Amino acid sequence: MDLNKVLAQLHEELENLDAAILSLERLQHEGRRRGRPPKALSQLSRTVRAARKENPADEVIPEEG
């Protein structure tokens, strides 16, 4: 058994576990945002809605079957 190879695999697994833990902690603390969305986001939503009203034929309709 090559000890250096085992140590390298353990270090790699430790990095993967650290990344997974960090991701879960971020999800736990983020939760749902409260309050009004940022101004840029609401402006973008209005722009998209206006564009859809002007060109309803441009919307993609999924095919069945």
ZATIDREN-965866 format. One record per atom (N, C-alpha, C): atom name; y, x, z; residue in one letter. Coordinates in nm, 4 decimals, padded with zeros to 6 digits. Last residue first. Example, Ala and Ser with C-alpha at 12.3 -4.5 7.8 and 13.67 -1.06 7.14 Angstrom:
('N',(-00.2250,01.2850,00.7080),'s');
('CA',(-00.1060,01.3670,00.7140),'s');
('C',(00.0030,01.2900,00.7870),'s');
('N',(-00.5690,01.3190,00.7800),'a');
('CA',(-00.4500,01.2300,00.7800),'a');
('C',(-00.3300,01.3200,00.7800),'a');
END
This chain:
('N',(01.4908,-04.5142,-02.6696),'g');
('CA',(01.3674,-04.4941,-02.7437),'g');
('C',(01.3355,-04.3563,-02.7585),'g');
('N',(01.8377,-04.5426,-02.7259),'e');
('CA',(01.7193,-04.5865,-02.6538),'e');
('C',(01.5975,-04.5549,-02.7389),'e');
('N',(02.1109,-04.3176,-02.7050),'e');
('CA',(02.0115,-04.3868,-02.7848),'e');
('C',(01.8938,-04.4264,-02.6977),'e');
('N',(02.4275,-04.3556,-02.5461),'p');
('CA',(02.2931,-04.2963,-02.5511),'p');
('C',(02.1979,-04.3842,-02.6306),'p');
('N',(02.7310,-04.3239,-02.7011),'i');
('CA',(02.6397,-04.4244,-02.6494),'i');
('C',(02.4995,-04.3670,-02.6603),'i');
('N',(03.0374,-04.1726,-02.6502),'v');
('CA',(02.8975,-04.1494,-02.6866),'v');
('C',(02.8118,-04.2566,-02.6211),'v');
('N',(03.3491,-04.2746,-02.7817),'e');
('CA',(03.2578,-04.2645,-02.6678),'e');
('C',(03.1154,-04.2526,-02.7169),'e');
('N',(03.5042,-04.3262,-02.9993),'d');
('CA',(03.4659,-04.1883,-02.9779),'d');
('C',(03.3667,-04.1709,-02.8626),'d');
('N',(03.5851,-04.5866,-02.9942),'a');
('CA',(03.4714,-04.5558,-03.0800),'a');
('C',(03.4220,-04.4129,-03.0602),'a');
('N',(03.8195,-04.5972,-02.8435),'p');
('CA',(03.6936,-04.6376,-02.7795),'p');
('C',(03.5708,-04.6044,-02.8634),'p');
('N',(04.0878,-04.4530,-02.8307),'n');
('CA',(03.9765,-04.4272,-02.9231),'n');
('C',(03.8437,-04.4684,-02.8611),'n');
('N',(04.2615,-04.5467,-02.6304),'e');
('CA',(04.3105,-04.5314,-02.7667),'e');
('C',(04.1972,-04.5188,-02.8677),'e');
('N',(04.1046,-04.5391,-02.4019),'k');
('CA',(04.1584,-04.6676,-02.4457),'k');
('C',(04.2042,-04.6603,-02.5904),'k');
('N',(04.0553,-04.2674,-02.3811),'r');
('CA',(03.9423,-04.3582,-02.4067),'r');
('C',(03.9910,-04.4943,-02.4552),'r');
('N',(04.3104,-04.1736,-02.3215),'a');
('CA',(04.2460,-04.1324,-02.4462),'a');
('C',(04.1293,-04.2237,-02.4807),'a');
('N',(04.3467,-04.2858,-02.0689),'a');
('CA',(04.4345,-04.3254,-02.1786),'a');
('C',(04.3718,-04.2894,-02.3136),'a');
('N',(04.1492,-04.1482,-01.9222),'r');
('CA',(04.1421,-04.2937,-01.9373),'r');
('C',(04.2273,-04.3422,-02.0543),'r');
('N',(04.2512,-03.8872,-01.9422),'v');
('CA',(04.1196,-03.9193,-01.9987),'v');
('C',(04.1063,-04.0695,-02.0207),'v');
('N',(04.4938,-03.9154,-01.8028),'t');
('CA',(04.4934,-03.8705,-01.9422),'t');
('C',(04.3619,-03.9075,-02.0108),'t');
('N',(04.4060,-03.9850,-01.5478),'r');
('CA',(04.4892,-04.0779,-01.6241),'r');
('C',(04.4882,-04.0421,-01.7721),'r');
('N',(04.2692,-03.7499,-01.4793),'s');
('CA',(04.1968,-03.8768,-01.4875),'s');
('C',(04.2746,-03.9786,-01.5699),'s');
('N',(04.4825,-03.5681,-01.4728),'l');
('CA',(04.3751,-03.5500,-01.5699),'l');
('C',(04.2976,-03.6801,-01.5882),'l');
('N',(04.6234,-03.6685,-01.2541),'q');
('CA',(04.6875,-03.6669,-01.3860),'q');
('C',(04.5818,-03.6530,-01.4958),'q');
('N',(04.4416,-03.6180,-01.0498),'s');
('CA',(04.4738,-03.7565,-01.0812),'s');
('C',(04.5413,-03.7669,-01.2180),'s');
('N',(04.4421,-03.3371,-01.0577),'l');
('CA',(04.3184,-03.4106,-01.0829),'l');
('C',(04.3481,-03.5557,-01.1199),'l');
('N',(04.7052,-03.2753,-00.9890),'a');
('CA',(04.6538,-03.2333,-01.1195),'a');
('C',(04.5276,-03.3113,-01.1559),'a');
('N',(04.7231,-03.3724,-00.7243),'k');
('CA',(04.8019,-03.4332,-00.8308),'k');
('C',(04.7470,-03.3984,-00.9693),'k');
('N',(04.4112,-03.4145,-00.5467),'p');
('CA',(04.5259,-03.3345,-00.5892),'p');
('C',(04.5942,-03.3967,-00.7108),'p');
('N',(04.3349,-03.7392,-00.3994),'p');
('CA',(04.2999,-03.6186,-00.4759),'p');
('C',(04.4251,-03.5407,-00.5151),'p');
('N',(04.3960,-03.8403,-00.0615),'r');
('CA',(04.4272,-03.8531,-00.2023),'r');
('C',(04.3872,-03.7256,-00.2763),'r');
('N',(04.1254,-03.8423,00.1797),'g');
('CA',(04.2624,-03.8432,00.1339),'g');
('C',(04.2746,-03.8521,-00.0165),'g');
('N',(03.8514,-03.6195,00.2263),'r');
('CA',(03.9264,-03.7383,00.2628),'r');
('C',(04.0667,-03.7283,00.2064),'r');
('N',(03.5426,-03.5205,00.0918),'r');
('CA',(03.6850,-03.4956,00.1096),'r');
('C',(03.7541,-03.6269,00.1420),'r');
('N',(03.2374,-03.5014,00.2606),'r');
('CA',(03.3246,-03.5721,00.1678),'r');
('C',(03.4683,-03.5368,00.1974),'r');
('N',(03.1178,-03.1687,00.3248),'g');
('CA',(03.1111,-03.3128,00.3381),'g');
('C',(03.1953,-03.3807,00.2314),'g');
('N',(03.1492,-02.8912,00.4062),'e');
('CA',(03.2337,-02.9572,00.3075),'e');
('C',(03.2342,-03.1072,00.3270),'e');
('N',(02.9594,-02.8079,00.5886),'h');
('CA',(03.0984,-02.8119,00.6310),'h');
('C',(03.1888,-02.8844,00.5323),'h');
('N',(02.7192,-02.8222,00.4476),'q');
('CA',(02.7313,-02.8908,00.5759),'q');
('C',(02.8781,-02.9082,00.6145),'q');
('N',(02.7633,-02.6558,00.2312),'l');
('CA',(02.7426,-02.7991,00.2092),'l');
('C',(02.7638,-02.8776,00.3375),'l');
('N',(02.7778,-02.4108,00.3657),'r');
('CA',(02.8945,-02.4616,00.2927),'r');
('C',(02.8824,-02.6115,00.2684),'r');
('N',(02.5166,-02.3913,00.4621),'e');
('CA',(02.6274,-02.3991,00.5571),'e');
('C',(02.7532,-02.4517,00.4899),'e');
('N',(02.3773,-02.3701,00.2214),'l');
('CA',(02.3557,-02.4862,00.3078),'l');
('C',(02.4682,-02.5017,00.4096),'l');
('N',(02.4727,-02.1204,00.1306),'s');
('CA',(02.4930,-02.2422,00.0513),'s');
('C',(02.4785,-02.3671,00.1369),'s');
('N',(02.3805,-01.9507,00.3350),'l');
('CA',(02.5233,-01.9631,00.3093),'l');
('C',(02.5538,-02.0907,00.2307),'l');
('N',(02.1035,-01.9771,00.2993),'i');
('CA',(02.1657,-02.0173,00.4255),'i');
('C',(02.3151,-02.0401,00.4047),'i');
('N',(02.0746,-01.8648,00.0439),'a');
('CA',(02.0363,-02.0043,00.0677),'a');
('C',(02.1022,-02.0570,00.1947),'a');
('N',(02.1584,-01.6015,00.0903),'a');
('CA',(02.2308,-01.6844,-00.0066),'a');
('C',(02.2000,-01.8327,00.0157),'a');
('N',(01.9632,-01.5200,00.2732),'d');
('CA',(02.1041,-01.5207,00.3121),'d');
('C',(02.1863,-01.6097,00.2190),'d');
('N',(01.7345,-01.5354,00.1102),'l');
('CA',(01.7477,-01.6228,00.2268),'l');
('C',(01.8929,-01.6315,00.2739),'l');
('N',(01.7927,-01.3323,-00.0740),'n');
('CA',(01.7737,-01.4701,-00.1197),'n');
('C',(01.7905,-01.5684,-00.0047),'n');
('N',(01.8016,-01.1097,00.0964),'e');
('CA',(01.9204,-01.1476,00.0209),'e');
('C',(01.9113,-01.2919,-00.0274),'e');
('N',(01.5327,-01.1110,00.1801),'l');
('CA',(01.6391,-01.1289,00.2786),'l');
('C',(01.7692,-01.1708,00.2093),'l');
('N',(01.4040,-01.0487,-00.0586),'e');
('CA',(01.3821,-01.1801,00.0015),'e');
('C',(01.4898,-01.2108,00.1051),'e');
('N',(01.4929,-00.7853,-00.0850),'e');
('CA',(01.5258,-00.8846,-00.1874),'e');
('C',(01.5112,-01.0255,-00.1321),'e');
('N',(01.3753,-00.6695,00.1394),'h');
('CA',(01.5209,-00.6707,00.1271),'h');
('C',(01.5666,-00.7747,00.0242),'h');
('N',(01.1047,-00.7029,00.0705),'l');
('CA',(01.1586,-00.7691,00.1896),'l');
('C',(01.3112,-00.7762,00.1855),'l');
('N',(01.0873,-00.5383,-00.1546),'q');
('CA',(01.0613,-00.6819,-00.1675),'q');
('C',(01.1181,-00.7592,-00.0484),'q');
('N',(01.1404,-00.2902,-00.0337),'a');
('CA',(01.2290,-00.3402,-00.1389),'a');
('C',(01.2120,-00.4909,-00.1572),'a');
('N',(00.9191,-00.2689,00.1381),'l');
('CA',(01.0537,-00.2757,00.1928),'l');
('C',(01.1537,-00.3312,00.0908),'l');
('N',(00.7143,-00.2508,-00.0528),'v');
('CA',(00.7151,-00.3626,00.0417),'v');
('C',(00.8553,-00.3798,00.1008),'v');
('N',(00.7821,-00.0083,-00.1745),'k');
('CA',(00.7783,-00.1298,-00.2544),'k');
('C',(00.7861,-00.2527,-00.1646),'k');
('N',(00.7517,00.1692,00.0396),'n');
('CA',(00.8833,00.1529,-00.0229),'n');
('C',(00.8919,00.0247,-00.1057),'n');
('N',(00.4761,00.1535,00.0887),'l');
('CA',(00.5705,00.1048,00.1886),'l');
('C',(00.7101,00.0833,00.1284),'l');
('N',(00.2144,00.0637,-00.0950),'d');
('CA',(00.3360,00.1424,-00.1071),'d');
('C',(00.4431,00.0815,-00.0156),'d');
('N',(-00.1168,00.0849,00.0000),'m');
('CA',(00.0000,00.0000,00.0000),'m');
('C',(00.1238,00.0900,00.0000),'m');
END
